[in-house]
């Protein structure tokens, strides 16, 4: 399980170093794809297979399901974690997420999210402000 948030720098060759705590669970082969809220999702390759199959099942359904399937599947790229624990971010994914040199890598259970630092700060400020209302709306009050 991936948890926590880490500040990292995107190098001039579009590589990002993954947190050491994530590397064991990720393995050497990963899949990067467009995520929600203009971030990137990074999955271990084994977990990606299940995610992709789930999306593919719904790809023939509603327009919304087809759109999400295209978002996640068409832009996906396999990548290898190098010996230094880095992955290469393809240009189309860097552009999609608006990544600059300062990034945040966030663990979100079964996946990792890569955010531009400014976008992450803006997003989390809104979530923190509205967390109680969100919890009530989805019935997750403990």
Long-range contacts (C-beta under 8 A, 24 or more apart in sequence): 1-25, 1-107, 1-109, 1-110, 2-107, 2-108, 2-109, 2-110, 2-111, 2-112, 3-107, 3-109, 4-106, 4-107, 5-104, 5-105, 5-106, 5-107, 5-120, 6-104, 6-105, 6-106, 7-102, 7-103, 7-104, 7-117, 8-103, 8-104, 8-105, 9-101, 9-102, 9-103, 10-89, 10-94, 10-99, 10-100, 10-101, 10-102, 10-103, 11-86, 13-88, 14-88, 14-89, 14-90, 14-91, 14-94, 15-82, 15-86, 15-87, 15-88, 15-89, 16-86, 16-87, 16-89, 16-103, 16-105, 16-114, 17-84, 17-85, 17-86, 18-42, 18-81, 18-85, 18-86, 18-87, 18-105, 18-112, 19-105, 19-107, 20-85, 22-105, 22-107, 22-112, 23-81, 23-85, 26-81, 26-112, 27-81, 28-80, 28-81, 29-78, 29-79, 29-80, 29-81, 30-78, 30-79, 30-80, 30-81, 30-87, 31-76, 31-77, 31-78, 31-79, 32-76, 32-77, 32-79, 32-87, 32-89, 32-90, 32-93, 32-114, 33-71, 33-72, 33-73, 33-75, 33-76, 33-77, 33-93, 34-71, 34-72, 34-75, 34-93, 34-96, 34-97, 35-97, 35-113, 37-123, 38-96, 38-97, 38-98, 38-119, 39-97, 39-106, 39-113, 39-114, 39-115, 39-119, 39-120, 40-89, 40-93, 40-96, 40-97, 40-99, 40-113, 40-114, 40-115, 41-72, 41-111, 41-112, 41-113, 42-87, 42-111, 42-112, 42-113, 42-114, 43-110, 43-111, 43-112, 45-78, 47-110, 47-111, 48-76, 52-76, 89-114
